[in-house]
């Protein structure tokens, strides 16, 4: 049984290697020559400058100024087949709601979530701004 637990743990770690070690504020990314963050797996997640500038254009200053990137969507099997929690350090759920023209984001136990088709559309609009993880 210990072997199975270790194998599962290692598999989940590898699946989540593309998640950022640390989210970075939009303001800081805009100042970088090559906007990027380091991932858990030691790689680099690069941001497209056009995607970042779209955020500045489409978000109110009080949201854009406190936004951390990338948006991280984490699969939660206990909430349903196509449900993903939006990791927030502050205003990320508000920014997501504005960017996707949503009046409301569902919430469970203090965590905001959305659905796979909405995330798919978000990634279509802002390809470099998202990372997807699994619990």
Secondary structure, DSSP 8 states (H G I E B T S, - for coil): -HHHHHHHHHHHHHHGGGSBSS-EEHHHHHHSSS-EEEBTTS-EEE--HHHHHHHHHHS-HHHHTT-EESEEEEE-GGG-TTEEEE--SSSHHHHHHHHTT-S--EEETTEEEEEHHHHHHHHHHSTTSEEEEE-
